[in-house]
């Protein structure tokens, strides 16, 4: 009896030890997978994307500044929560300066209209723009106002020129600023991936101002809620004497920096124009033309070894027709931007697609394999249908200029232009986003045997062949066809 009990106890202890080891292994593997999961893949918890109905969104809150306005889309909308993103549209008037700030999440900015100069201050990177007396009057160190005799020495990180059609990648926690040096208002749409693993705060978009303060919202349902989160200059929260000592300035200067009475907002007017150290416009144009030529020829401007985080290119123009990845003269064009074309996107785990459709042309029915898609209409309008789980239509309507719509991962979408020309930009929550097309070249239907199509849809062999090959010569974008052509 004692031997039996001892044997049972031994087996019980062995089983308990085995279960404990398996449980520890599962926890270890789970934690390892979580550590190895790339930025941008930590989406919101399940249940957020159980969407019954989508709607085209317009800004719900408007914040006016001295030299511009920021319009926010409601981040608490279910479709925005599903994608784990926030969105806002910013307009900067000529000679308007967007004061330096940083955000808690990586983002992509698309220049809808106008041009500007701007810069990012990347931690640990040197100030490579340096002015010396020897450089005065040459292409480096030229001031914005011609003919000004009084010069001063300055140095700062790289300044770049941005123009309509540029996509700008901005990592989280990196201070940046923009100045409209053009003659028309600068309009830009921004998408932030607040559910990125790079954001370790909460799932709300947060801007951290290094100067200025956000004004009171003018309108919208979010007004009261937003008032509680209104951004204020971070430096104003420090003790004035301590700040003065830390900055190495006197107390009066520190009080001016804190300036709690500043009511200009976060976009201010620079009356006499902004003087800065930057390459001449001629040199900028030469560099821009060289980059465009290399892109069109499929050449890589850097070999990858000499390129460091400090010198990574952070912009790419998507409006140039010569850079299109898909082109149909009767339908339009589509341009892709991923981390293979712009390596900076690896750090923010986002990508973009820009498209242009002629009237009645279609985008092939497709679904996003590994990303959510946030679509913003740039010009014109289109009819869109989005079909979700169980074949339920969750959107059947029009997407017009200035509106935004989220297409969740794996939901099937089809688009048809209603205007003479419809243009859009789609932001993806993966740096190498993939789509799967239903029909056309390299599509699901094209890849299935005719016999499978016949038995799947209960159609004849001839009908299956037409289904498979009627759009067989087109890819991604389809020209409109008459009923006679389809027969």
Secondary structure, 3 states (H helix, E strand, C coil): CHHHHHHHHHHHHHHHHHHHHHHHHHHHHHHHHHHHCCCCCCCCCCCCCCCCCCCCECCCEEEEECCEEEEECCCCCHHHHHHCCEEEEEEECCCEEEEEEEECCCEEEEEEECEEEEEEECCCCCCCEECCHHHCCCCCCECCCCCCCCCCCCEECCEEEEECCEEEEECCCCEEEEECCCCCCEEEEEEECCCCCCCCCCCCCCEEECCCECCCECCCCCHHHHHHCCCECHHHHCCHHHHHHHHCCCHHHHHHHHCCCCCCCCEEECCCCCCCCECCHHHHHHHHHHHHHHHHCCCCCCCCCCCCHHHCCCEEECCCHHHCCEEECCCEEEEEECCCCCCCHHHHCCEEEEEEEECCCEEEEEEECCCCEEEEEEECEEEEEEECHHHCEEEEEEEECCCEEEECCCCEEEEEECCCEEEEEEEECCCCCCEEECCCCCCHHHHCCHHHHHHHHCCCHHHHHHHHHCCCCCCCEECCCCHHHHC
